[in-house]
Amino acid sequence: MKFGFDIDDTLINLREHAFHLYNRKLNRNVDISLFHDLDKVEIHELFGMTAEEGGKMWKNSLEEIYYISCPQYPDAAETLQKLEKEGHEIYYITARPKEHGERTMEWMIQNGFPVQKDRFFYGMNDEEKIHVIKDLQLDYYFDDKPAVLETLRDLPLNVFAKNQSYNRHLDTPRITEWSELFDLLIEKAE
C-alpha cells in the first residue's frame, strides 16, 4: 500500500516546539494550556503579536524551528519504519518552502524516518498537496491542517487527521498517537 504523510504537526511537534522557542526568545511565560486550546494553526496571538509581527518572528526563527531539536511525536519514526519493513511505500508531502526541502529530507533521515528521495515532495502550498496526492494514488494520507484535509474528502483515499486542537471540529477519522496506527489499519480492513 501507499502511505502519505505531512511532516509538520503530523510527524513532528513543530508548533509546540515553536511555542516554547517563542517563550524563551520573548522572555515570556505563556501557559502551555493556552497553546493546547488554540482553534487555529498560527500561534502569534498568544504572544500579543499581529499577523505581520508573527510572520516576521516565524521567518526569523525558521532555522531554530525546523532544524534545532524539534521533537518528533512518540513512535512516529518507528511506525513508519515498520510500515516500510512490511513492504509499504512511504511518501512525504510537505508545504515547506523549496529552499528547505533538501535539508528537511536530510533532517528526516538523521532522525530515523525512512526516506527515499523520489518519494519526498515539498515546495508547494497546502492547497496544492491534493494534486500530488491524486497523482501518487495513495491509499492512506495523514495531515493536521483542516484546509488540506477538507480538500481530500472526495478522493478514493483513507484520510486521517493527526489530532490537533485546531482540527477537532472536522468529522475525519483521526490518529492521536502513532502507536495506534496498526490498530487503525486493522479496523479499516474489517
N, C-alpha and C positions, 0 to 999 in steps of 0.2 A: 504494500500500500504506500501511497504518497502522503506524507505529513508536512504541513507548512506551519511555520511559527514566526510570529512577530518577535522582536527581541526585547525592546524597552517596555518594562512593566508587564511583560508576559513571561519572559525567561529570567530577566534580571530586574532587581528592585530599584530602578533608576530614579523615579520621582522621590521616593523616601530618602534615598542617598542624597539627592539634590536638596531636599528639605533640611537635612542635618547639616549639609555644607553651608546653606544659606544662614542657618542659625549661627554657625561659627563665624562666617565671614562678616555678618552684620552685627555680631556680638549681641544676639537676641536669644530669647529662651521661649520661643513659640511652642506651645504644648503639642505633643505628637497626636493627641486625640483630635485636635482641630484638623490635622492633616488627614486622619482616617475618616473624618466626616465630610470631606470635600465632595461636592457633587459635580466637579469639573476637573479636567486634566491639569490645568495651569495652577501653580502654587503661589504665584507672586502676591496675590491679595492677602494671604496670611501674614505677609511681611509689610503690609501697608504700601505696596508698590502699585503704580499704574501698570497697564498692559505694556506700555512703551518701556518703562523702567524695568519691568520683569523680563521683557525680551532682551534688553541690554545685559541684565545680570546673567541670564541664561547663556547668551552668546559668549560673554566674557568668562564664563565658568565651564565651558564645554570640555576643555581638557581634563579638568578635575572630575566633572560629572561622568564623562564617558569612560575614562581610562584609569583613574586612580581609585582603586579599592571599591568599585561599585559591586555590591554583593549580588550573586545570583540567588534566585529563590531556592530553598532547600529541595534537593533531589532533581533539579532541572537538568543538569548535565548528565547525571546518571540515568535518568529516564530516557533521554534522547540517545545515549549510548546503547541502552538496552534495545530500543526500537531498531537502531541500526544493526545491532548484532542479530536481531531476528529477521533481518533482510529487508526492512522497510527503507524507503527513500526519505531523507530529511532535507527540507528546503527552508531557507530563511528569507523572509520578505520584510524588509525594514524601510521605513521612511527616512532613515538617517541620511544626511546630505552626502552627495558623491565624494566630497573631499574627505569624508570619514569612513568610506566603505571598506577600503583595503585594510586600514588599521583596525576597524571593528572586527573584520574577519580574523585577523591575527589575534586580537584580544580574545575572541570566542574560542579559538583553538587553544591558546595558552591556558584558558580556564576550563578546559576539558570537554568542550562541546564538539561533537562530530561534524566537521565541516568539509564539504567538497566545494571547491571554488566555482564550479559550474552550477551549483545549487544555492548560491548566495546572491540575493538580489537586493539592491539598495539604490538610493538616489532618486526616489520618487515621492510624490505627495501621497498622503494617506488615501485620497480618493482614487489614485492610480493603481493601488495594490490589486484591485479587482481584476484588472487586465492581466497581470502576471499570474494571479491565482487561477483565472479561467484558462489561460494558455497552458499552464502546467497540468491542468486537470487533476487537481489534488483531491484526495479522499477526505482528508481532515485538515482543518485550519484553526489556529488558536491566536487570538488577538485580545487586546484590552479596550481599544477605543470604540465607543459607540458608533462614530461616523463610519468606521471601517466595517464593523460587524453588521450594521444595517444595510450596507451595500451588497452584502453576500447572502441575504435572506432567500433569494430566488434561485440560487445556484444549486445544482445537484451535488451537494458537498455537506459534510458534517462540520458545522461551525460551533466552536466553543469560545466563551468569553473567559479570560483569566479574571477571576473575581477581583473587582476594584470598587471603591466607594462610588465612583462616578459612572459605573455601568450597571449598577444594581437594578435600575428601572427596566432594563431590557429583559424581554422574555426569550432568553437564549440559554441553552444548556451551558453550564459553567464548570470550570475547574478551579478549586481553591488551592489545593496542594498538588504538586507534580507527582507525588507518590500515589495519587488517586487514578492516574491515567489508565493503567491497565484494567482496573475495575470498571472504569467508564467505557472502555472499549468492549469489554465482555457484555456489559448492559446493552450497548448499542447493537451488538451482534444478535442478541436474543430477540 
